[in-house]
Amino acid sequence: MRTYLVAALLALPLSFNAAWAQSPATAAPTHYTTSDTDIGTLLDDPAARAVVDKHVPGFSSQDQIDMARSMTLRAIQQYAPDKYTDQVLAEIDADLAKLPAKK
């Protein structure tokens, strides 16, 4: 059975494999989001930093913010759910979506 499956996959035309690799599911997102973009990336983009600071005043100047650079805002929600509410994150996502698409 495995041999048949491997043979079937190998028989697919190369154009199919190239198209699959470029599918939207594997494409990089064009806008920042609170669930997919790490905090470091948001902090490094002045426009994105301003969006987050607008909704969470003082966010980028917190003493220990560098420790969270690899996390997402959605991930840190569990540590301060009263500060990073679903509503706040939705508002941040809405404003991030208004920024020009990233390259």
Secondary structure, DSSP 8 states (H G I E B T S, - for coil): -HHHHHHHHHTS-HHHHHHHHTSTTTS--SS--TTTSBHHHHHHSHHHHHHHHHHSTTGGG-TTGGGGTTSBHHHHGGG-TTTS-HHHHHHHHHHHHHS----
